[in-house]
Amino acid sequence: MFLLQCPKCKNKMRYQGKDIYLTGKRKKCVYCGKSFKVNSNITKNYKN
């Protein structure tokens, strides 16, 4: 599980990646609706 930060509104949200490879993955912000790349916006990695 990862903590992502939206580049537009700067809100943080959780992302549970099912794959180890996050190269082409995209996420839509739940607050403003902007779509962004997961790999370049990770702020924290949770070990579970």
C-alpha positions in Angstrom: 0.0 0.0 0.0 1.3 3.4 -0.9 0.5 7.0 0.1 0.2 9.2 -3.0 0.0 13.0 -3.3 -2.0 14.7 -6.0 0.2 17.2 -8.0 -2.7 19.6 -8.5 -4.5 19.9 -5.2 -1.8 18.4 -2.9 -4.2 16.1 -1.1 -2.9 12.7 0.0 -4.7 9.4 -0.6 -3.9 5.7 -0.3 -3.2 3.4 -3.2 -3.1 -0.4 -3.0 -1.0 -1.6 -5.9 -1.7 -5.2 -7.0 1.5 -5.3 -9.0 5.1 -4.8 -8.0 5.7 -2.8 -11.2 4.1 0.6 -11.1 5.7 2.0 -14.2 2.6 2.5 -16.4 0.0 2.8 -13.6 -2.3 5.9 -13.3 -4.6 7.1 -10.5 -7.5 9.5 -10.6 -7.6 11.9 -7.6 -10.7 11.4 -5.5 -10.7 15.1 -4.6 -10.2 17.1 -7.8 -10.5 14.4 -10.5 -7.0 14.9 -12.1 -5.3 11.8 -13.4 -1.6 11.3 -12.6 1.2 8.8 -12.7 1.5 6.6 -9.6 5.2 6.0 -9.8 6.3 9.7 -9.7 3.9 10.8 -6.9 4.6 8.2 -4.1 5.3 9.9 -0.7 5.3 6.9 1.6 5.4 3.1 1.3 3.4 1.0 3.9 4.8 -2.4 4.8 1.4 -3.7 6.1 
